[in-house]
Amino acid sequence: MPSQSSDTQDLTVVTAAALIIGDEILSGRIREKNAGHLAAVVTAIGIDLKEIRIVGDDEAAIIEAVNALRARYTYVFTSGGIGPTHDDITADAVAKAFGLPCDHDPAAMKLLGDFYAGRGIEFTASRKRMARMPEGAAHIDNPVSVAPGFVVGNVHVMAGVPAVFQAMLDSVVPTLRTGRVLLSRSVHCPFGEGTIGEPLAKLQDAWPDIAIGSYPKHDSGKFWTEIVLRGSDEARLEEAQAAVAELVAELQTPAGAP
């Protein structure tokens, strides 16, 4: 993955949302993989992924989601619906969300035309659909299958095929403004959330700058909890981790024991 230059990093909170598009995701015919990859990549560079939304191949739903998310977050990353078939309507929907015309982009037409000509494949009307994008959009490089994604405003529109999505995201990463990187620590708790919930909530109140999450686990007939702490200040994070570890130790000490 491309590295981040120090001059793009700051201590502000940079946020993002993922918009996953496709009837095949909602029907279960295809298992969604791109949101998890996106979360791992952007979190590592200091972008806080706040929301993941899934919509079908419905123009009104895509427009509504794009407009809601782009107004709320620093960046929006979409996945799916920019292929050659009739139900690939993402480009048109995004263009309408921005109030822009959508047509065949000349540079994309040349890119795809040269690609198919070099392979002796007809550049059909269906394949030309992959060159359609909102007027003025910038390309996102696609080193896997050539057909570009695009950026308009703060919305990055990318393919749904995981290998292509990942390659496009690698192309996008160096262009992003990054913020504070969240660090994480974990504490093993041998009790279920029913036991740890109330005292953990009190600790969260005492450490408002540290996000404290509890994740129930089950193994070999036993329930336990992984407590994960996240924050941008390493010293504060370690202090909060120590407080959580102390709480877990106290819960393990029998009542009345020294």
C-alpha positions, 0 to 999 in steps of 0.5 A: 500500500502507498505510504502516507506523507507527513504533510498530509497528516494532522491531529483533526478527526477525518471521517468516512462512510462506505456505501455498498451498492448492489442487489446481489449483496442484499440477496446474499448471492455475493458475500460483501468483502470491501467494507472490511478491507476499507475499514482496515485501510482507512483506520490504519492511516487515521481516518475514522470509518463512521458508517457502512450503508448497503443499498440495492440497485435503486437510483433513488436509494443511491442518490439519497444515501450519497447526499446524506453521507457526503454531507455528514463525513469527510469522505464517502467510498462507494463499491459496486454498480459501475460495470457494463450491464443495465443494472450498473447505475451508480455513475448516473445516480452519483451524477444526479446526487451532485446535479451533474450530467453523466456521459462518456468521459473522453479520456476513459473512452480512449483508455478502454478503447485502446485496451480492447483494441489491443486484445482484438475485442470489440468495444461494444456499447455495453463496454462503453458504459464503463466510461460513463461518469459525472462531468468533471469527475477525476479518474481513479486508476484501475491497474487490474481491469483498466476501467476507471473509478472516479472522484466527484466532490468528496465521493470516491466511486469504485468497483465492487469486485474485491481485487479491483476495489482494493487496487483502486483504493491503493490508488486513492490512499495517497490523495487523502487527508489523514487525521489522528491515528487511533491506537488500541489496547485490549484486556481479557475478561473471563466474565460475560457482558452481564457481569462487566457491563455496569462497572465498565459503563462507569469507567467509560464515564471516567475516561470520556476521551477513550472509547471502551468497547466490549465484545462477547466471546464463546469458546468451549462452552464458556463465555468471556469478553474482550475489552478493547480500548481506543484513543489517540493519546498513548499515555491516556490509553495505557492509564485507561487500560490499567484501570480496566485491568484493575476492574477485571482483577477486582471482579475475580477476587472473592468477596471478603478476600484481602 
